[in-house]
Amino acid sequence: MITVFFDDKCGLCSKEIAHYKKIASDEFEWIPISTDKGRLKRYGIETVDALKLLHVVDHSGVVHQGVDSFFVIWRHLRRWRWFAAIVSLPLIHQILRKLYTTFAEWRFRRLSHCRALIDN
């Protein structure tokens, strides 16, 4: 089972996950962060970290975060495997990691439910 923790209060995040759900097999478990914080803690993931970056737990129990989480998802989606192979190439991976992290930080600062965690 691949467990995907996603920010269900983020419109963009929810739309992307909804797309993956439509095309994914039963090997995925989709966990909305706002309703299941206990599962995050079991894997040692803080809520604020899960809201900042996508987190995935693979078949072996290894936690992946950020752009690496997408690679895990894409490798297990039939029509996305080729894309996962290309973007996993070292230079592309490095660029995507930087781009995703920059975007994720911007998104986190912008969304009120995320800002509330750091304002308290």
C-alpha distances in whole Angstrom, upper triangle without the diagonal:
4,6,10,13,16,19,20,24,24,25,24,21,20,22,20,16,18,19,15,14,17,16,12,10,8,5,6,7,10,12,16,18,21,20,17,19,18,14,15,18,16,14,18,18,21,21,24,22,19,22,23,20,17,14,10,8,7,5,9,9,11,13,14,17,19,19,17,14,15,15,12,11,14,14,11,13,16,19,18,17,21,21,19,21,24,23,22,25,27,29,27,24,27,29,26,25,28,28,25,26,29,28,25,28,31,28,28,32,32,30,32,29,28,32,32,30,32,35,35
4,6,10,13,17,18,21,21,22,21,18,17,19,17,14,16,16,13,12,15,14,11,10,9,6,5,6,8,11,14,15,19,18,16,17,17,13,14,17,15,13,16,16,19,19,21,19,16,18,20,17,13,11,7,6,5,6,9,9,10,10,11,13,15,16,13,10,12,12,8,8,12,11,9,12,15,17,16,15,19,19,16,18,21,20,19,22,24,26,24,21,24,25,22,21,24,24,21,22,25,24,22,25,27,25,24,28,29,27,29,26,25,29,29,27,29,32,32
4,7,10,13,14,18,18,20,19,15,15,17,15,12,15,16,13,12,16,16,12,12,11,9,6,5,6,7,11,12,15,15,12,13,13,10,10,13,12,11,14,13,16,15,18,16,13,15,17,14,11,8,6,5,7,8,11,9,10,9,10,12,14,15,14,10,12,13,10,10,13,14,12,14,17,20,18,18,21,21,18,21,23,21,20,24,25,27,25,22,24,25,22,21,24,24,20,21,24,23,20,23,25,22,22,25,26,24,26,23,22,25,26,24,26,29,29
4,6,10,11,15,15,16,15,12,12,14,12,9,12,13,11,11,14,15,12,13,12,11,7,6,5,6,8,10,13,13,12,13,14,11,10,14,14,12,14,12,14,14,16,14,10,12,14,11,8,6,5,7,9,11,14,12,12,10,10,10,12,13,12,8,10,12,10,8,12,14,12,13,17,19,16,17,21,19,17,20,22,20,19,23,24,25,23,20,22,23,19,18,21,21,17,18,21,19,16,19,21,19,18,22,23,20,22,20,19,22,23,21,23,26,27
4,7,9,12,12,15,14,11,11,14,13,10,13,15,13,13,17,17,15,17,16,14,11,9,6,5,6,6,10,11,9,10,11,9,8,12,12,11,13,10,11,10,12,11,7,9,11,9,7,5,6,8,11,14,16,13,13,11,10,10,11,13,13,10,11,14,13,12,15,17,16,17,21,22,19,21,23,22,19,23,24,21,21,25,25,27,24,21,23,23,20,18,21,20,16,17,19,18,15,17,19,16,15,19,20,17,19,16,15,19,19,17,20,23,23
4,6,9,9,11,11,7,8,11,10,8,11,13,12,12,16,17,15,17,17,16,12,11,7,6,5,6,9,11,10,11,14,12,11,14,16,14,15,12,13,11,12,11,7,7,10,9,6,7,9,12,14,18,19,17,17,13,13,11,11,13,14,11,11,15,14,12,15,18,17,17,21,21,19,21,23,21,19,23,24,21,21,25,26,26,24,21,22,22,19,18,20,19,15,15,18,15,12,15,17,13,13,17,17,14,16,14,13,17,18,16,19,21,22
4,5,6,9,9,6,7,11,11,9,12,14,14,15,18,19,18,21,20,20,16,14,11,9,6,5,7,10,11,11,15,14,12,15,17,16,17,13,13,10,10,11,8,6,9,9,8,10,12,15,18,21,23,20,20,16,15,13,13,15,16,13,14,18,17,16,18,21,21,20,24,24,22,24,26,23,22,26,26,23,24,27,28,28,25,23,24,23,20,19,20,19,15,15,17,14,11,14,15,11,10,14,14,11,12,10,10,13,14,14,16,18,19
4,5,7,9,7,5,9,10,9,10,13,14,13,16,18,18,20,20,20,16,14,10,9,5,6,7,9,11,12,16,15,14,17,19,19,20,16,16,13,14,14,11,9,12,13,11,13,15,17,20,23,25,22,22,19,18,16,16,18,19,16,16,20,19,17,19,22,21,21,24,24,22,25,27,25,24,27,28,25,26,30,30,31,28,26,27,26,23,22,23,22,18,19,20,17,15,17,17,13,13,16,15,12,13,11,12,15,16,16,18,20,21
4,6,9,8,7,11,12,12,13,16,17,17,19,22,21,24,23,24,20,18,14,12,9,9,7,10,13,14,17,17,16,19,21,21,21,18,17,13,13,15,12,10,12,14,13,15,18,20,23,26,28,26,25,22,21,18,18,19,22,19,19,22,22,20,22,26,25,24,27,27,25,28,30,27,26,30,30,27,28,32,32,32,29,27,28,27,24,23,24,22,19,19,20,17,14,16,16,12,11,14,12,9,10,8,9,13,13,14,16,18,19
4,6,5,6,9,10,11,12,14,15,16,18,20,20,23,24,24,20,18,15,14,10,10,10,13,15,16,20,19,18,21,23,22,22,19,17,14,14,15,12,9,11,12,12,15,17,20,23,26,28,26,25,21,20,17,16,17,20,17,17,20,21,19,20,24,23,22,26,25,23,26,27,24,24,27,27,24,26,29,29,29,26,24,25,24,21,20,21,18,15,16,17,13,11,13,13,9,10,12,10,8,10,9,10,13,14,15,17,18,20
4,5,5,6,9,10,10,12,14,15,17,19,20,23,24,24,20,19,16,15,12,13,13,16,18,19,23,22,21,24,26,25,26,22,21,18,17,18,16,13,14,15,14,17,19,22,25,27,30,28,27,24,22,20,18,18,21,19,17,21,22,19,20,24,23,22,25,24,22,25,27,24,24,27,27,25,26,29,30,30,27,25,26,25,21,22,22,19,17,18,18,15,14,16,15,11,13,15,12,10,12,12,13,16,17,18,20,22,23
4,6,5,6,9,10,11,13,14,16,17,18,22,23,23,19,19,15,16,14,15,15,18,19,20,24,22,21,24,26,25,25,22,21,18,18,18,15,13,13,13,12,16,18,21,23,26,28,27,26,22,20,18,15,15,18,16,14,18,19,17,17,21,21,19,22,21,19,22,23,20,20,24,24,21,23,26,27,26,23,22,23,21,18,18,19,16,14,16,16,12,11,14,13,10,12,15,13,11,14,14,14,17,19,20,21,23,25
4,6,5,6,9,10,11,12,14,16,16,19,20,20,16,15,12,12,10,11,13,15,16,17,20,19,17,21,23,21,22,18,18,16,15,15,12,10,11,11,9,12,14,17,19,22,25,23,22,19,17,14,13,13,16,13,12,16,16,14,15,19,19,17,21,20,18,20,22,19,19,22,23,20,21,25,25,25,22,21,22,21,17,17,18,16,13,14,16,12,11,14,14,10,12,15,14,12,15,14,13,16,18,18,20,22,24
4,5,5,6,9,10,10,12,15,15,18,18,19,15,14,11,11,9,11,12,14,15,17,20,19,18,21,23,22,23,20,20,17,17,17,14,12,14,14,12,14,15,18,20,23,25,24,23,20,19,17,16,16,18,15,14,18,18,15,16,20,19,17,21,20,19,21,24,21,21,24,25,22,24,27,28,29,25,24,25,24,21,21,22,20,17,18,19,16,14,17,17,13,15,18,16,14,16,14,15,18,20,20,22,24,25
4,5,5,6,9,10,11,13,14,18,19,20,16,16,13,14,13,15,16,17,19,21,24,22,21,25,26,25,26,23,23,20,21,20,17,16,17,16,14,16,17,20,22,24,27,26,25,23,21,19,17,17,19,16,14,18,18,15,16,19,19,16,19,18,17,20,22,19,20,23,24,21,23,27,28,28,25,23,25,24,20,21,22,20,17,19,20,16,16,19,18,15,17,20,18,16,18,17,18,21,23,23,25,27,28
4,5,5,6,9,10,11,12,16,17,18,14,15,12,14,13,15,17,18,19,21,23,21,20,24,25,23,25,21,22,20,20,19,16,15,16,14,12,14,15,18,19,22,24,23,22,20,18,16,14,14,16,13,11,14,15,12,12,16,15,13,16,15,13,17,18,16,16,20,20,18,20,23,25,25,21,20,22,21,17,18,20,17,14,17,18,15,14,18,18,15,17,20,18,17,20,19,19,22,24,23,25,27,29
4,5,5,6,9,10,10,13,14,14,11,11,8,10,10,13,15,16,16,18,20,18,18,21,22,20,22,19,20,18,19,18,15,14,16,14,11,12,12,15,16,19,22,21,20,18,16,15,14,14,15,12,11,14,14,10,12,15,14,12,16,15,14,17,19,17,16,20,21,19,20,24,26,26,23,21,23,23,19,19,21,19,16,18,20,17,16,19,19,16,17,21,20,18,20,19,19,22,23,23,25,27,29
4,5,5,6,9,10,13,14,15,12,12,10,12,11,15,16,16,18,20,22,20,20,24,25,23,25,23,23,21,22,21,18,17,19,17,14,16,16,18,19,21,24,23,23,21,20,19,18,18,19,16,14,17,17,13,14,17,16,13,16,16,15,18,21,19,19,23,23,22,23,27,29,29,26,24,27,26,22,23,25,22,19,22,23,20,19,22,22,19,20,23,22,20,22,20,21,24,25,25,28,30,31
4,5,5,7,9,12,14,15,13,14,12,15,15,18,19,20,21,23,25,23,23,26,27,25,27,25,26,24,24,23,20,19,20,18,15,17,16,19,19,21,25,24,24,22,20,19,18,17,18,16,13,16,16,12,12,15,14,11,13,12,12,15,18,16,16,20,21,19,21,25,27,27,24,23,25,24,21,22,24,22,19,22,23,20,19,23,23,20,22,25,23,22,24,23,23,26,28,28,30,32,33
4,5,5,6,9,11,12,10,11,10,13,14,17,19,19,20,22,23,21,21,24,24,23,25,22,24,22,23,22,18,19,20,17,14,15,13,16,16,18,21,21,21,19,17,17,16,15,16,13,11,13,12,8,9,12,10,8,11,11,10,13,16,14,14,18,19,18,19,22,25,26,22,21,24,23,19,20,23,21,18,21,23,20,19,23,23,20,22,25,24,23,25,24,23,27,28,28,30,32,33
4,6,5,8,9,11,8,9,8,11,13,16,18,18,18,21,22,19,20,24,23,22,25,23,24,22,24,23,19,19,21,19,15,16,14,16,16,18,21,21,21,20,19,19,19,18,18,15,13,16,14,11,12,14,12,10,13,13,13,16,19,18,17,21,22,21,22,26,28,29,26,24,27,27,23,23,26,24,21,23,26,23,21,25,25,22,23,27,26,24,26,24,24,28,29,28,30,33,34
4,6,9,11,13,11,13,12,15,16,19,21,21,21,24,26,23,24,27,27,26,29,26,28,26,27,26,23,23,24,22,19,19,18,20,19,20,24,24,24,23,22,22,22,21,21,18,16,18,17,13,13,16,13,10,12,12,13,16,19,18,18,21,23,22,24,27,30,31,27,26,29,28,25,26,28,26,23,26,28,25,24,27,28,25,26,29,28,26,28,27,27,30,31,31,34,36,37
4,7,10,12,11,13,13,17,18,21,23,23,23,26,27,24,25,28,28,26,29,27,29,27,28,27,23,24,25,22,19,19,17,19,18,19,22,23,23,23,21,21,21,20,20,17,14,16,15,11,11,13,10,7,8,9,10,13,15,15,15,18,20,20,21,24,27,28,25,24,27,27,23,24,27,25,23,26,28,25,24,28,28,26,27,31,29,28,30,29,29,32,33,33,35,38,38
4,7,8,7,10,11,14,16,19,22,22,21,23,24,21,22,25,24,23,26,24,26,25,27,25,21,22,24,21,17,17,14,16,15,15,19,19,20,19,18,19,19,18,18,15,13,14,12,9,10,11,8,6,8,10,10,12,15,15,15,18,20,19,20,23,26,28,25,23,26,26,23,23,27,25,22,25,27,25,24,27,28,26,27,30,30,28,30,28,28,31,33,32,34,37,37
4,5,7,10,12,15,18,21,24,23,22,24,25,21,22,26,24,23,26,25,27,26,28,27,23,25,26,23,19,18,15,16,14,14,18,18,20,20,19,21,22,21,19,17,15,16,13,11,12,12,8,8,9,12,13,13,17,18,17,19,22,22,22,25,28,30,27,25,28,29,26,26,29,28,25,28,30,28,27,30,31,29,29,33,33,31,33,30,30,34,35,34,36,39,39
4,5,8,10,14,17,20,22,21,19,22,22,19,21,24,22,21,25,24,26,25,28,26,23,24,26,23,20,18,15,15,14,13,16,17,19,19,19,21,22,22,21,18,17,18,15,12,14,14,11,11,13,16,16,17,20,21,19,22,25,24,24,28,30,32,29,27,30,31,28,28,31,30,27,29,32,29,27,31,32,29,30,33,33,31,33,30,30,34,34,33,35,38,38
4,7,10,13,17,19,22,21,19,21,21,17,19,22,20,18,22,21,24,24,26,24,21,23,24,21,18,16,13,12,10,9,13,13,15,16,16,19,20,20,18,15,15,15,12,10,13,12,9,10,12,16,15,15,19,19,17,20,23,22,21,25,27,30,27,25,28,29,26,25,29,28,25,27,30,28,26,29,31,28,29,32,32,30,32,30,29,33,33,32,34,37,37
4,6,10,13,15,18,17,16,18,18,15,16,19,18,16,20,18,21,20,23,21,17,19,21,18,14,13,10,10,9,10,13,13,15,14,14,16,17,17,16,13,13,14,11,9,12,12,9,10,13,16,15,15,19,19,17,20,22,21,21,24,26,28,26,23,26,27,23,23,26,26,22,24,27,25,23,26,28,25,25,29,29,27,28,26,25,29,30,28,30,33,34
4,6,10,12,15,14,12,15,15,12,13,16,15,14,18,16,19,18,20,19,16,17,20,17,14,12,10,10,10,11,14,13,15,14,15,16,18,18,17,13,14,16,13,11,14,15,13,14,17,19,18,19,22,22,20,23,25,24,23,27,28,30,28,25,27,28,25,24,27,26,23,24,27,25,22,25,27,24,23,27,27,25,26,23,23,27,27,25,28,31,31
4,7,10,12,11,11,13,14,11,12,16,16,15,17,16,17,16,18,17,13,15,17,15,12,11,9,11,12,14,17,15,16,14,15,15,16,17,17,13,13,16,13,11,14,16,14,14,18,19,18,19,23,21,20,23,25,23,23,27,28,30,27,24,26,27,23,22,25,24,20,22,24,22,19,22,24,21,20,24,24,21,23,20,20,24,24,23,25,28,28
4,6,9,8,7,9,11,8,9,13,13,13,15,13,14,12,15,15,11,12,15,14,11,10,10,11,14,15,18,15,16,14,15,14,16,18,17,14,15,18,15,14,17,19,17,18,21,23,21,22,26,24,22,25,27,25,25,29,29,31,28,25,27,28,24,23,25,24,21,21,24,22,19,21,23,20,19,22,22,19,20,17,17,21,21,19,22,25,25
4,6,6,6,9,11,10,10,14,15,15,16,14,14,11,14,14,10,10,14,13,11,11,12,14,17,19,21,18,19,16,16,15,16,18,19,15,16,19,18,16,19,21,20,20,23,24,23,24,27,25,24,27,29,26,26,30,31,32,29,26,28,28,24,23,25,24,20,20,22,20,17,19,21,17,16,19,19,16,17,14,14,18,18,17,20,22,22
4,6,5,6,9,9,8,11,13,13,14,11,10,7,10,11,7,8,11,11,10,10,12,14,17,20,21,18,18,15,16,14,15,18,18,15,17,20,19,17,20,23,22,22,26,27,25,26,29,27,25,28,29,26,26,30,30,31,29,26,27,27,24,22,24,23,19,19,21,19,16,17,19,16,14,17,18,15,15,12,12,15,15,13,16,19,19
4,6,7,10,11,11,13,15,16,16,14,12,9,11,13,10,9,13,14,13,14,16,18,21,23,25,22,22,19,19,18,18,21,22,19,20,23,22,21,24,26,25,25,29,29,28,29,32,30,28,32,33,30,30,33,34,34,32,29,30,30,27,25,26,25,22,21,23,21,17,19,20,17,15,17,17,14,13,10,11,14,13,12,16,18,17
4,6,9,10,11,13,15,16,17,15,14,11,14,16,13,13,16,17,16,15,16,18,21,23,24,21,22,20,20,19,21,23,24,20,22,25,23,21,25,27,25,25,29,30,28,30,33,31,29,33,34,31,32,35,36,37,34,31,32,33,29,28,29,28,25,24,26,24,21,22,23,20,18,21,21,17,17,13,15,18,17,16,19,21,20
4,5,6,7,10,11,12,14,12,12,10,13,14,12,13,16,16,15,13,14,15,18,20,21,18,19,17,18,18,19,22,22,19,20,23,21,20,23,25,24,24,28,29,28,29,32,30,28,31,33,30,30,34,34,35,33,30,31,32,28,27,28,28,24,24,26,24,21,22,24,21,19,22,23,19,19,15,16,19,18,16,20,22,21
4,5,5,7,9,10,11,9,9,7,11,12,10,11,14,15,14,13,14,15,18,20,21,17,18,15,17,16,18,21,21,18,21,23,22,21,24,26,25,26,30,31,29,30,33,31,29,32,33,30,30,33,33,34,33,29,30,31,28,25,27,27,23,22,25,23,20,21,23,20,18,20,22,19,18,14,14,17,16,14,17,19,18
4,5,5,7,9,10,10,10,10,13,14,12,14,17,17,16,14,15,14,18,19,20,16,17,15,18,18,20,23,23,20,22,25,22,22,26,27,26,27,31,32,30,31,34,33,30,33,35,32,31,35,34,36,34,31,32,33,30,27,29,30,26,25,28,27,23,24,26,24,21,24,25,22,22,18,18,21,19,17,20,22,20
4,5,5,7,9,9,10,10,14,14,11,14,17,16,14,12,12,11,14,16,16,13,14,12,15,15,18,21,20,17,19,21,19,19,22,23,22,24,27,29,27,28,31,29,27,29,32,29,28,31,32,33,32,28,29,31,28,25,27,28,24,23,26,25,22,23,26,23,21,24,25,23,23,19,19,22,21,18,21,24,23
4,5,5,6,5,7,7,10,10,8,11,13,13,12,9,10,10,14,16,16,13,13,11,13,12,15,18,17,15,18,20,18,18,22,23,22,24,27,29,26,27,30,28,25,28,30,27,26,29,29,31,29,26,26,28,25,22,24,25,21,20,23,22,19,20,22,20,18,21,23,20,21,17,16,19,19,16,18,21,20
4,5,5,5,7,8,11,11,10,13,15,15,15,12,13,13,16,18,18,14,14,12,15,15,18,21,20,18,21,23,21,21,25,26,25,27,31,32,30,30,33,31,28,31,33,30,28,32,31,33,32,28,28,30,27,25,26,27,24,22,25,25,21,22,25,23,20,23,25,22,23,19,18,20,20,16,18,21,20
4,6,8,10,12,15,14,13,16,18,17,16,13,13,11,14,15,15,11,12,11,14,15,19,22,20,18,21,22,20,21,24,25,24,26,29,32,29,29,32,31,28,30,32,30,28,31,31,33,32,28,29,31,28,26,28,29,25,24,27,27,23,24,27,26,23,26,28,26,26,22,21,24,23,20,22,25,24
4,6,9,11,14,12,11,15,16,15,14,10,10,8,11,13,12,9,9,8,11,12,16,18,17,15,18,19,17,18,22,22,21,24,27,29,27,26,29,28,25,27,29,26,25,28,27,30,28,25,26,27,25,22,25,26,22,21,25,24,21,22,25,24,21,25,27,25,25,22,20,23,23,20,22,25,24
4,7,10,12,10,10,14,15,14,14,11,12,11,14,17,15,12,11,9,12,12,16,19,17,16,19,21,19,20,24,24,24,26,30,32,29,29,31,30,26,29,30,27,26,29,28,30,29,25,25,27,25,22,24,25,22,20,23,24,20,21,24,23,20,23,25,24,24,21,19,21,21,18,19,22,21
4,6,9,7,7,10,11,11,11,8,10,11,14,17,16,13,12,9,11,10,13,16,15,14,17,19,17,18,22,23,23,25,28,30,27,27,29,27,24,27,28,25,24,27,26,28,27,23,23,25,22,19,21,22,19,17,20,20,17,17,20,19,16,19,22,20,21,18,15,18,18,15,16,20,19
4,5,5,6,9,10,11,12,11,13,14,18,21,20,17,16,12,13,12,14,18,18,16,19,21,20,21,24,25,26,27,31,32,29,29,32,30,27,29,31,27,26,29,28,29,28,25,25,26,23,20,21,22,19,17,20,20,16,16,19,18,14,17,19,18,18,15,13,15,15,11,13,16,15
4,5,5,6,9,10,11,11,14,15,19,22,22,18,18,14,15,13,14,18,18,16,19,21,21,21,24,26,25,26,30,31,28,29,32,29,27,30,31,27,27,30,29,30,29,25,25,26,23,21,22,22,19,17,19,18,15,15,17,15,12,15,17,15,15,11,10,12,12,9,11,14,14
4,5,5,6,9,11,11,15,17,21,24,24,21,19,16,15,13,13,17,18,16,19,22,21,21,24,26,27,28,31,32,29,30,32,29,27,30,30,27,26,29,28,29,27,24,24,24,22,19,19,20,17,14,16,16,12,11,14,13,9,12,14,12,13,10,7,10,10,7,8,12,12
4,5,5,6,9,9,12,14,18,21,21,18,16,12,12,9,10,14,15,13,16,18,18,19,21,23,24,25,29,29,26,27,29,26,24,26,27,24,23,26,25,25,24,21,20,21,19,16,17,17,14,12,14,14,11,11,14,13,10,13,15,14,15,13,10,12,14,11,11,15,15
4,5,5,6,6,10,12,16,19,19,16,15,11,11,8,9,13,14,11,14,17,16,16,19,21,21,22,26,27,24,25,27,24,22,25,26,22,22,25,25,26,24,21,21,21,19,16,17,18,14,13,15,14,11,12,15,13,10,14,15,14,15,13,10,13,14,12,13,17,17
4,6,7,9,12,15,19,22,23,20,19,15,14,11,11,14,15,13,15,18,18,18,20,23,23,23,27,27,24,26,28,25,23,26,27,23,23,26,26,26,24,22,22,21,19,17,17,17,13,12,14,13,9,10,12,9,7,10,12,10,12,9,7,10,11,10,11,14,15
4,7,9,13,16,19,23,23,21,19,15,13,10,8,12,14,13,14,17,18,18,20,22,23,24,27,27,24,25,27,24,22,25,25,21,21,24,23,23,22,19,18,18,16,13,14,14,11,9,10,10,6,6,9,8,6,9,11,10,13,11,8,11,13,11,11,15,16
4,6,10,13,16,20,20,18,16,12,10,6,5,8,10,9,10,13,14,14,16,19,20,20,24,24,21,22,23,20,18,21,21,18,18,21,20,21,19,16,16,16,13,11,12,12,9,8,10,10,6,8,11,10,9,12,14,13,16,14,11,14,16,14,15,18,20
4,7,10,13,17,18,16,14,10,8,6,5,8,9,6,8,11,11,11,13,16,16,17,21,21,18,19,21,18,16,19,20,17,17,20,20,21,19,16,17,17,14,12,14,14,10,10,13,12,9,12,14,12,12,15,16,15,18,16,14,17,19,17,18,21,22
4,7,10,14,14,12,10,7,6,4,7,9,9,6,9,11,10,10,14,15,15,17,21,21,18,19,21,19,17,19,21,18,17,21,21,22,20,17,18,19,16,14,16,17,13,13,16,15,12,15,17,15,14,18,20,18,20,18,16,19,20,18,19,23,23
4,6,10,11,9,8,6,5,6,9,10,9,5,8,10,7,8,12,12,12,14,18,19,17,17,20,18,15,18,20,17,16,20,20,22,20,17,19,20,17,15,18,19,15,16,19,18,15,18,21,19,18,22,23,21,24,21,19,23,24,21,23,26,27
4,7,8,6,5,4,6,9,12,13,11,8,11,12,9,10,14,13,13,16,19,21,19,18,21,20,17,19,22,20,18,21,22,24,23,19,21,23,20,18,21,22,19,19,22,22,19,21,24,22,21,25,26,25,27,24,22,25,26,23,25,29,29
4,5,5,5,7,8,11,14,14,11,9,11,11,7,9,12,11,10,14,17,19,17,16,19,19,15,17,20,18,16,20,21,24,22,19,21,23,20,19,22,23,20,21,24,24,21,24,27,25,24,28,29,28,30,27,25,29,30,27,29,32,32
4,6,7,10,11,15,17,18,14,13,15,14,10,11,14,12,11,15,17,20,18,17,20,20,17,19,22,21,19,22,23,26,25,22,24,26,24,22,26,27,24,24,28,27,25,28,30,29,28,32,33,31,33,30,29,32,33,30,32,36,35
4,6,9,11,15,18,18,15,14,16,15,12,14,17,15,14,18,20,23,21,19,22,22,19,20,23,22,19,22,23,26,25,22,24,27,24,23,26,27,24,25,28,28,26,28,31,30,29,32,34,32,34,31,30,33,34,31,32,36,35
4,6,9,13,16,18,14,13,16,16,12,14,17,16,16,19,22,24,22,21,24,24,20,22,24,23,20,24,24,27,26,22,24,26,24,22,25,26,23,23,27,27,24,26,29,27,26,30,31,30,31,28,26,30,30,27,29,32,32
4,6,10,14,15,11,11,14,13,11,13,16,15,15,19,22,24,21,20,22,22,18,19,22,20,18,21,20,23,23,19,20,23,21,18,22,23,20,20,24,24,21,23,27,25,24,28,29,28,30,27,25,28,29,26,27,31,31
4,7,10,12,10,8,12,12,10,12,16,15,16,19,22,24,21,20,23,21,18,20,22,19,17,20,20,22,21,18,19,21,19,16,19,20,17,17,21,21,18,20,23,22,20,24,26,25,26,24,21,24,25,22,23,27,27
4,7,8,6,5,9,9,8,10,13,13,14,17,20,21,18,17,20,18,15,17,18,16,14,17,17,19,18,14,15,17,15,12,16,17,14,14,17,18,15,17,20,19,19,22,24,23,25,23,20,23,25,22,23,27,27
4,6,6,5,8,10,10,11,14,15,16,18,21,22,19,19,21,18,15,18,19,15,14,17,17,18,17,13,14,16,13,10,13,14,11,10,14,14,11,13,17,16,15,18,20,19,22,20,17,20,22,19,20,24,24
4,5,6,7,9,11,12,13,15,17,18,21,21,17,18,19,17,14,17,17,14,13,16,16,16,15,11,12,13,10,7,10,10,7,7,11,11,8,11,14,13,13,16,18,18,20,19,16,19,21,19,19,23,24
4,5,5,7,9,10,11,13,15,16,19,18,14,15,16,13,11,13,13,10,10,13,13,14,11,8,10,10,7,6,9,9,6,8,11,11,10,13,15,15,15,18,20,20,23,22,19,22,24,23,23,26,28
4,5,5,7,9,10,11,13,15,18,18,14,14,15,13,10,12,13,10,9,12,12,14,12,9,10,12,10,8,12,12,10,11,15,15,13,16,19,18,18,21,23,23,26,24,22,24,26,24,25,28,30
4,5,5,6,9,10,11,13,16,17,14,14,16,14,11,14,15,12,12,15,16,17,15,12,14,15,12,11,14,14,11,12,16,15,13,16,18,17,17,21,22,21,24,22,20,23,25,23,24,27,28
4,5,5,6,8,10,11,14,14,10,11,13,11,8,12,13,10,10,14,15,16,14,11,14,14,11,11,14,13,10,13,16,14,13,17,18,17,18,21,22,21,24,23,21,24,26,25,25,29,30
4,5,5,6,9,10,13,13,9,9,11,9,6,8,10,8,7,11,13,15,12,10,13,14,11,11,15,15,12,14,18,17,16,19,21,20,21,24,25,25,28,26,24,27,29,28,28,32,33
4,6,5,7,9,12,14,11,10,12,11,8,11,13,12,10,14,16,18,16,13,16,17,14,14,18,18,15,17,20,19,18,21,23,22,22,26,27,26,29,27,25,28,30,28,29,32,33
4,6,5,7,10,11,9,9,12,11,9,12,14,13,12,16,18,20,17,15,18,19,15,15,19,18,15,17,20,19,18,21,23,21,22,25,26,24,27,25,24,27,29,27,29,32,33
4,5,5,8,8,5,6,9,7,6,9,11,10,11,14,17,18,15,14,17,17,14,15,19,18,15,18,21,19,19,22,24,22,23,27,27,26,29,28,26,29,31,30,31,34,36
4,6,8,9,7,5,8,8,6,8,11,11,10,13,16,18,16,14,18,19,16,17,20,20,18,20,23,22,21,25,27,25,26,30,30,29,32,31,29,32,34,32,34,37,38
4,6,9,8,7,10,11,9,11,14,14,14,17,20,22,20,18,21,22,19,20,23,23,20,22,25,24,23,26,28,26,27,31,31,30,32,30,29,33,34,33,34,37,38
4,6,5,6,10,10,9,12,14,14,15,18,21,23,20,18,22,22,19,20,24,22,20,23,25,24,23,27,28,26,27,30,30,29,32,30,29,33,34,33,35,38,39
4,6,6,9,10,11,12,15,16,16,19,22,24,21,20,24,24,21,23,26,25,23,26,28,26,26,30,31,29,30,34,33,32,35,34,33,36,38,37,38,41,42
4,6,7,8,10,12,13,14,16,18,22,23,19,19,23,23,20,22,25,23,22,25,27,25,25,29,29,28,30,33,32,31,34,33,32,36,38,37,38,41,42
4,6,5,6,9,10,11,12,15,18,19,16,16,19,19,16,18,21,20,18,21,23,22,22,25,26,25,26,30,29,29,32,31,30,33,35,34,35,38,40
4,5,5,6,9,10,11,13,16,18,15,15,19,19,17,18,22,21,19,22,25,23,23,27,28,27,28,32,32,31,34,33,32,35,37,35,37,40,41
4,5,5,6,9,10,12,15,17,14,14,18,18,16,18,21,20,20,23,25,24,24,28,29,28,30,33,33,33,36,35,33,36,39,37,38,41,43
4,5,5,6,8,10,14,14,11,12,15,15,13,15,18,17,16,19,21,20,21,24,25,24,26,29,29,29,33,32,30,33,35,34,35,38,40
4,6,5,6,9,12,14,11,10,14,14,12,13,17,16,15,18,20,19,20,23,24,23,25,28,28,28,32,31,29,32,34,33,33,36,38
4,6,5,7,11,12,10,10,14,15,13,15,18,18,17,20,22,22,22,26,27,27,28,31,32,32,35,34,32,35,37,36,36,39,41
4,5,6,9,10,8,9,12,12,11,14,16,16,16,19,21,21,22,25,26,26,28,30,31,31,35,34,32,34,37,36,36,39,41
4,5,8,9,5,6,9,9,8,10,13,13,12,15,17,17,18,21,22,22,24,27,27,28,31,31,28,31,34,32,32,35,37
4,6,8,7,5,9,10,9,10,13,14,14,16,18,19,19,22,24,24,25,28,29,29,32,32,29,31,34,32,32,36,38
4,6,6,6,8,10,10,12,14,15,16,18,20,21,21,24,25,26,27,30,31,32,35,34,32,34,37,35,35,38,40
4,6,5,6,9,10,10,13,14,15,16,18,20,21,22,24,25,27,29,30,31,35,34,31,33,36,34,33,37,39
4,5,5,6,9,10,11,12,14,16,17,19,20,22,23,24,26,28,29,31,34,34,31,32,36,34,33,36,39
4,5,5,6,8,10,10,12,14,15,16,18,20,21,22,24,26,27,28,32,32,29,31,34,32,32,35,37
4,5,5,6,9,10,10,12,14,15,16,18,20,20,22,24,25,26,30,29,26,28,31,30,29,33,35
4,6,5,6,9,10,11,12,14,15,17,19,20,21,23,25,26,29,29,26,27,31,29,28,31,33
4,5,5,6,9,10,11,12,14,16,17,18,20,22,23,25,28,28,25,27,30,29,28,31,33
4,5,5,6,8,10,10,12,14,15,16,18,20,21,22,26,26,23,25,28,27,26,29,31
4,6,5,6,9,10,10,12,14,15,16,18,20,21,24,24,21,23,26,24,23,27,29
4,6,5,6,9,10,11,12,14,15,17,18,20,24,24,21,22,25,24,23,25,28
4,6,5,6,9,10,11,12,14,16,17,18,22,23,20,21,24,23,23,25,28
4,5,5,6,8,10,10,12,14,15,16,20,20,17,19,22,21,21,23,26
4,5,5,6,9,10,10,12,14,16,19,19,15,17,20,19,18,21,23
4,6,5,6,9,10,11,12,15,18,19,16,16,20,19,18,20,23
4,5,5,6,9,10,11,12,16,17,14,15,19,18,18,20,23
4,5,5,6,9,10,11,14,14,11,13,16,15,15,18,20
4,5,5,6,9,10,13,14,10,11,15,14,13,15,18
4,5,5,6,9,12,14,11,11,15,15,14,16,19
4,6,5,6,10,11,9,10,13,14,14,16,18
4,5,6,8,9,6,7,10,10,10,12,15
4,6,8,9,7,6,10,10,9,11,14
4,6,9,8,7,11,12,12,13,16
4,6,5,6,9,11,11,12,15
4,5,5,6,9,10,10,12
4,6,5,7,10,10,11
4,5,6,7,9,11
4,5,5,6,9
4,6,5,6
4,6,6
4,5
4
